[in-house]
Amino acid sequence: MRVARQMSAGLLLVATLVALWAHPASAHPGFESSDPAEGAVVDEPVGVVTLVFTGEAEPTGDGFQALDPAGRVRGPNEATTADGRTWVLRFDPPLAGGVAGVRWAVKA
């Protein structure tokens, strides 16, 4: 009986240490930076937007979309990546200068 309690206590200790040591997996890449920068107002037309994520990202759902200064939602003509982290969005015709926004739906 005593040996069983000691083994149970030892297993509980090992399980607790493993739980404290293990790091949870990150399921979603985060936003790191963009060009033009977040919050920037660009006066001239923008044909290329670059988005950088903290990890590999794959478009899902609506993928990448821009809201141009006229309030129209536009998808890029092309969205490319070399490493899965940095995405280059090309718009033709370019987005008009002024306040625009880009939204994305990506998965790891």
C-alpha positions in Angstrom: 0.0 0.0 0.0 2.8 2.4 1.0 4.7 1.6 -2.3 1.5 2.3 -4.3 1.1 5.7 -2.6 4.7 6.6 -3.2 4.4 5.7 -6.9 1.2 7.7 -7.3 2.8 10.7 -5.6 5.8 10.3 -7.9 3.7 10.1 -11.0 1.7 13.1 -9.9 4.9 15.1 -9.4 6.2 14.1 -12.9 2.9 15.0 -14.5 2.9 18.4 -12.8 6.4 19.1 -13.9 5.7 18.1 -17.5 2.6 20.3 -17.5 4.5 23.3 -16.2 7.5 22.8 -18.6 5.4 22.2 -21.8 4.7 25.3 -23.9 1.3 25.6 -25.5 1.4 25.4 -29.3 0.6 28.6 -31.2 -2.3 27.9 -33.6 -2.3 31.3 -35.4 0.4 33.4 -36.9 0.3 37.0 -35.6 0.7 40.2 -37.6 4.3 41.6 -37.5 4.5 44.5 -39.9 3.4 45.9 -43.2 4.6 48.3 -46.0 3.0 50.8 -46.2 3.2 50.8 -42.4 0.1 50.3 -40.2 -1.7 53.6 -39.7 0.2 55.3 -42.6 -1.7 57.6 -45.0 -0.2 57.5 -48.5 -1.0 60.3 -50.9 0.0 58.5 -54.1 -1.5 55.3 -55.5 -0.4 52.0 -54.0 0.1 49.1 -56.3 2.0 46.8 -53.8 1.3 46.0 -50.1 3.6 43.8 -48.1 2.3 42.0 -45.0 4.7 40.2 -42.6 3.4 37.6 -40.1 5.2 36.1 -37.1 4.9 32.6 -38.5 4.0 30.8 -41.7 0.5 31.9 -42.9 -1.8 30.5 -45.5 -4.8 32.5 -46.8 -8.2 31.0 -45.9 -11.8 32.2 -46.4 -11.7 35.6 -48.0 -7.8 35.7 -47.8 -6.6 39.2 -48.4 -8.8 42.2 -49.1 -8.4 45.9 -49.3 -10.9 48.7 -48.6 -9.9 51.5 -50.9 -10.4 55.2 -50.1 -13.7 55.1 -52.0 -15.1 52.4 -49.7 -14.9 49.6 -52.2 -13.6 46.1 -51.2 -11.0 44.8 -53.6 -9.0 41.7 -53.7 -5.4 41.7 -54.9 -4.7 40.6 -58.5 -1.9 38.6 -57.1 -0.7 37.4 -53.6 2.7 35.8 -53.5 5.1 34.6 -50.8 8.5 33.0 -50.8 8.6 31.8 -47.2 4.9 31.8 -46.0 5.6 34.7 -43.6 6.0 37.7 -46.0 3.1 38.2 -48.4 3.3 40.6 -51.4 -0.1 41.8 -52.6 -0.3 43.4 -56.0 -3.3 45.6 -57.0 -3.9 46.6 -60.6 -5.2 49.2 -60.9 -3.4 50.5 -57.8 -5.3 51.5 -54.7 -6.0 55.3 -54.8 -4.0 57.5 -52.4 -5.6 58.3 -49.1 -6.9 56.2 -46.2 -7.2 52.6 -47.1 -7.3 49.4 -45.1 -6.2 45.8 -45.6 -7.7 42.8 -43.9 -6.7 39.2 -44.0 -7.8 35.8 -43.0 -4.9 33.3 -42.6 -4.2 30.1 -40.9 -1.0 28.4 -39.7 
